[in-house]
Amino acid sequence: MQVAVNGVELCVETFGDPADPPVLLVGVTMLSWPAELCTALAGRYVLRYDLRDTGRSTFVDPQAPGYDLRDLVTDAADLLRTLGLGAAHVVGMGVGGFIAQLLALDHPEQVASLTLVATRPVAPGPVDPDLPDHDPELMGQMFSASEPDWTDRASVVEYMTGSARLTSGSRGFDEQEVRASAGAVFDRAAPTPAAQQASQLGTVFAAIDCTPRWRERLGEVTAPTLVLHGEEDLFFPHGNGVALAAEIPGAELITLPGIGQGLPRMIWPIVTEAILRHTS
């Protein structure tokens, strides 16, 4: 369904009974959260959505966005208000974790609990001296790879599969799953370079204004917080998850051995058990 919020329309999908506790999943597109993973969160009313300029939400120009990170946070807050959900359990993954952190800081009354997956406490760009940055070898391999034809499905799927092979960790890569996911993302977004890059890679986060910083405010988070982070994450290395857990009062850290970026199917039982326990 399309939901009008903050001057845009967000494409939203829900799972479960609206009478159950709401869980808002924040990634790049709704397909950051596979449907089977959503349905595994039984006993929760699960919402996943496309950020603006991705998937089937309002699309203008992700390469020159007329909004900033705080607008994306307001989108999420307004979505919860528009749907009349009150305080929700918020789960943010990757760059979606930036939105989740700021939602907990700027709209604490709307966040019943916070779960942060494979993310970090600073925005794109140079990291703080005490935080591990993107692995240099990984970035060299990714930037040396030939760009796909972003208008061609097969080319995009091949490119995204190669990227996942580099970032998934020693236990997290499932080629069949990755290919299916990349193809599904392609099919939902317009077959243009800008739309595909934004939906597949979340490239808008390199273009939007993410200031002011929020790391120094993490001690103000009042929502019970769970941090899930892959031990072999080379994009947002594990030390970022350690920092989040250390700086958010009372946060719990679960380290996922052999896992890099993302949530491969093999660890869904661990992830769903942790989220269900944390949102009970």
C-alpha positions as CSV (number, residue, x, y, z in Angstrom):
1,M,0.0,0.0,0.0
2,Q,1.0,3.6,-0.5
3,V,1.0,5.8,2.6
4,A,1.3,9.6,2.4
5,V,3.8,11.0,4.9
6,N,5.9,14.2,5.1
7,G,5.1,15.3,1.5
8,V,5.9,11.9,-0.1
9,E,4.3,8.5,-0.5
10,L,6.0,5.4,0.9
11,C,5.3,1.9,-0.3
12,V,4.6,-0.2,2.8
13,E,3.8,-3.8,3.4
14,T,2.5,-5.3,6.6
15,F,2.5,-8.9,8.1
16,G,0.5,-10.2,11.0
17,D,-2.3,-8.9,13.2
18,P,-2.6,-5.1,13.7
19,A,-3.5,-5.9,17.3
20,D,-0.1,-7.3,18.0
21,P,2.9,-5.2,19.0
22,P,4.2,-3.3,15.9
23,V,7.7,-3.8,14.6
24,L,9.1,-1.3,12.1
25,L,11.9,-2.7,9.8
26,V,14.1,0.0,8.3
27,G,16.5,-0.9,5.5
28,V,17.0,0.6,2.0
29,T,14.0,-1.0,0.4
30,M,11.4,-3.3,1.9
31,L,13.2,-6.2,0.3
32,S,16.1,-5.6,2.7
33,W,13.8,-7.8,4.9
34,P,12.7,-11.0,3.1
35,A,9.1,-11.9,3.5
36,E,9.9,-15.2,5.1
37,L,11.9,-13.4,7.8
38,C,9.0,-11.0,8.4
39,T,6.5,-13.8,8.8
40,A,8.9,-15.6,11.2
41,L,8.4,-12.7,13.6
42,A,5.1,-14.4,14.7
43,G,3.0,-12.5,17.2
44,R,4.2,-9.1,15.9
45,Y,2.6,-6.7,13.5
46,V,5.6,-6.3,11.1
47,L,6.0,-3.3,8.7
48,R,8.6,-3.0,6.0
49,Y,8.8,-0.1,3.5
50,D,10.8,1.5,0.7
51,L,12.7,4.6,1.6
52,R,11.8,7.6,-0.7
53,D,13.8,7.4,-4.0
54,T,13.9,3.6,-3.8
55,G,11.6,0.7,-4.8
56,R,8.0,2.0,-5.3
57,S,8.0,4.9,-3.0
58,T,8.1,8.5,-4.3
59,F,11.0,8.8,-6.7
60,V,12.5,12.1,-7.8
61,D,16.3,12.1,-8.0
62,P,18.4,10.1,-5.5
63,Q,21.6,11.6,-7.1
64,A,20.6,15.1,-6.1
65,P,18.1,14.6,-3.3
66,G,16.1,17.6,-2.0
67,Y,16.0,16.2,1.5
68,D,18.4,15.2,4.3
69,L,18.8,12.3,6.7
70,R,16.4,14.0,9.2
71,D,13.7,14.0,6.6
72,L,14.1,10.2,6.3
73,V,13.7,10.0,10.1
74,T,10.6,12.2,9.9
75,D,9.2,9.9,7.2
76,A,9.5,6.9,9.6
77,A,8.0,8.9,12.5
78,D,5.1,10.1,10.4
79,L,4.5,6.6,9.0
80,L,3.9,5.3,12.6
81,R,1.7,8.2,13.4
82,T,-0.3,8.0,10.2
83,L,-1.0,4.3,10.8
84,G,-1.9,5.0,14.4
85,L,0.6,2.6,15.8
86,G,1.9,4.5,18.8
87,A,5.3,3.3,20.0
88,A,6.9,0.6,17.8
89,H,9.8,-1.8,18.1
90,V,12.2,-0.3,15.6
91,V,14.8,-2.5,13.8
92,G,17.4,-0.8,11.5
93,M,19.9,-2.5,9.4
94,G,23.0,-1.0,7.6
95,V,22.3,2.6,6.6
96,G,18.7,2.0,7.9
97,G,20.4,1.9,11.3
98,F,21.2,5.6,11.0
99,I,17.4,6.3,10.7
100,A,16.6,3.9,13.6
101,Q,19.2,5.6,15.9
102,L,17.9,9.1,15.2
103,L,14.3,7.9,15.5
104,A,15.1,6.7,19.0
105,L,16.9,10.0,19.8
106,D,14.5,12.5,18.3
107,H,11.2,10.7,18.7
108,P,11.7,8.6,21.9
109,E,8.0,8.3,22.5
110,Q,7.6,6.4,19.3
111,V,10.3,3.8,20.0
112,A,9.4,0.9,22.4
113,S,12.7,-0.8,21.7
114,L,15.6,-0.5,19.3
115,T,17.5,-3.2,17.4
116,L,20.5,-2.2,15.3
117,V,21.9,-4.6,12.7
118,A,25.2,-4.3,10.9
119,T,25.4,-0.5,11.3
120,R,27.6,2.2,12.9
121,P,27.2,5.3,15.0
122,V,28.5,7.8,12.4
123,A,27.3,8.8,8.9
124,P,28.9,8.1,5.6
125,G,32.3,9.7,5.2
126,P,35.5,9.7,7.4
127,V,35.0,7.7,10.6
128,D,36.1,8.7,14.1
129,P,39.7,7.6,14.9
130,D,38.5,5.0,17.4
131,L,36.1,3.3,14.9
132,P,37.1,0.8,12.2
133,D,36.4,2.0,8.7
134,H,35.5,0.1,5.6
135,D,38.1,-2.6,5.0
136,P,40.6,-1.1,2.5
137,E,41.0,-4.4,0.5
138,L,37.2,-4.8,0.3
139,M,36.8,-1.2,-1.0
140,G,39.6,-1.7,-3.5
141,Q,37.9,-4.8,-4.9
142,M,34.5,-3.2,-5.0
143,F,35.7,0.0,-6.8
144,S,37.8,-2.0,-9.2
145,A,34.8,-4.1,-10.3
146,S,33.3,-3.1,-13.7
147,E,30.0,-1.2,-13.4
148,P,27.0,-3.2,-14.6
149,D,24.5,-2.0,-17.2
150,W,22.0,-0.8,-14.6
151,T,19.2,-1.1,-17.2
152,D,19.9,-4.8,-17.7
153,R,18.5,-7.2,-15.1
154,A,21.1,-9.9,-15.7
155,S,24.0,-7.5,-15.5
156,V,22.7,-6.0,-12.2
157,V,22.1,-9.4,-10.6
158,E,25.6,-10.5,-11.6
159,Y,27.1,-7.3,-10.1
160,M,25.2,-7.6,-6.9
161,T,26.1,-11.2,-6.5
162,G,29.8,-10.4,-6.9
163,S,29.5,-7.6,-4.2
164,A,27.7,-10.0,-1.8
165,R,30.4,-12.6,-2.3
166,L,32.9,-10.0,-1.0
167,T,30.8,-8.7,1.9
168,S,28.9,-11.7,3.3
169,G,31.6,-13.3,5.5
170,S,32.9,-16.8,5.4
171,R,29.5,-18.4,6.3
172,G,27.0,-15.9,5.0
173,F,27.1,-16.1,1.3
174,D,24.2,-18.0,-0.4
175,E,24.4,-17.4,-4.2
176,Q,20.9,-18.5,-4.9
177,E,19.4,-16.3,-2.3
178,V,21.5,-13.3,-3.4
179,R,20.6,-13.7,-7.0
180,A,16.9,-14.0,-6.2
181,S,17.0,-10.9,-3.9
182,A,18.9,-8.7,-6.4
183,G,16.4,-9.8,-9.2
184,A,13.4,-9.0,-7.0
185,V,14.8,-5.5,-6.1
186,F,15.4,-4.9,-9.8
187,D,11.9,-5.9,-10.7
188,R,10.3,-3.5,-8.2
189,A,12.4,-0.4,-9.1
190,A,12.4,1.5,-12.4
191,P,15.1,0.0,-14.8
192,T,17.1,3.2,-14.9
193,P,20.7,3.6,-13.5
194,A,19.6,6.1,-10.8
195,A,16.7,4.0,-9.6
196,Q,18.6,0.8,-9.6
197,Q,21.7,2.2,-7.8
198,A,19.5,3.8,-5.2
199,S,17.5,0.6,-4.6
200,Q,20.3,-1.9,-4.8
201,L,23.0,0.0,-3.1
202,G,21.4,2.8,-1.0
203,T,23.5,5.3,-2.9
204,V,21.3,8.2,-1.7
205,F,23.1,8.1,1.7
206,A,26.3,9.3,0.0
207,A,24.4,12.3,-1.4
208,I,22.2,13.5,1.4
209,D,23.2,15.8,4.2
210,C,23.6,13.7,7.3
211,T,24.7,16.4,9.7
212,P,24.6,17.1,12.6
213,R,26.4,14.2,14.2
214,W,24.5,12.0,16.6
215,R,27.1,9.7,18.2
216,E,27.7,12.0,21.1
217,R,24.0,11.7,21.9
218,L,23.8,7.9,22.1
219,G,23.8,8.1,25.9
220,E,20.4,9.7,25.6
221,V,18.8,6.7,24.1
222,T,16.1,5.4,26.5
223,A,14.7,2.5,24.5
224,P,16.0,-1.0,25.4
225,T,18.6,-1.7,22.7
226,L,19.9,-4.8,21.0
227,V,22.9,-4.8,18.7
228,L,23.4,-7.6,16.2
229,H,26.7,-7.5,14.3
230,G,28.6,-9.9,12.1
231,E,32.0,-10.8,13.3
232,E,33.3,-10.7,9.8
233,D,31.6,-7.6,8.6
234,L,34.1,-5.8,6.4
235,F,31.9,-2.9,5.3
236,F,30.8,-1.7,8.8
237,P,33.4,-3.7,10.8
238,H,32.4,-5.4,14.1
239,G,34.0,-2.6,16.2
240,N,31.2,-0.4,15.2
241,G,28.7,-2.7,16.8
242,V,30.9,-2.9,19.9
243,A,30.9,0.9,20.1
244,L,27.1,1.2,19.7
245,A,26.6,-1.4,22.5
246,A,29.0,0.4,24.8
247,E,27.6,3.9,24.2
248,I,23.9,3.2,24.4
249,P,22.9,2.6,28.0
250,G,22.2,-1.0,28.8
251,A,22.5,-2.2,25.2
252,E,23.1,-5.9,24.5
253,L,25.5,-7.0,21.8
254,I,25.1,-10.3,20.0
255,T,28.0,-11.1,17.7
256,L,27.3,-13.3,14.7
257,P,30.4,-15.6,13.9
258,G,31.3,-15.9,10.3
259,I,28.8,-13.3,9.2
260,G,29.4,-10.1,7.3
261,Q,26.9,-7.6,6.1
262,G,23.2,-8.5,6.0
263,L,21.1,-11.3,7.4
264,P,21.6,-14.6,5.5
265,R,18.9,-17.2,5.9
266,M,21.2,-19.5,7.9
267,I,21.1,-17.1,10.9
268,W,17.4,-16.3,10.7
269,P,16.6,-18.6,13.7
270,I,19.1,-16.7,15.9
271,V,17.9,-13.3,14.7
272,T,14.2,-14.0,15.0
273,E,14.6,-15.5,18.5
274,A,16.6,-12.4,19.6
275,I,14.2,-9.9,18.1
276,L,11.1,-11.7,19.5
277,R,12.7,-11.9,23.0
278,H,13.8,-8.2,22.8
279,T,10.3,-7.1,21.7
280,S,8.3,-9.1,24.2
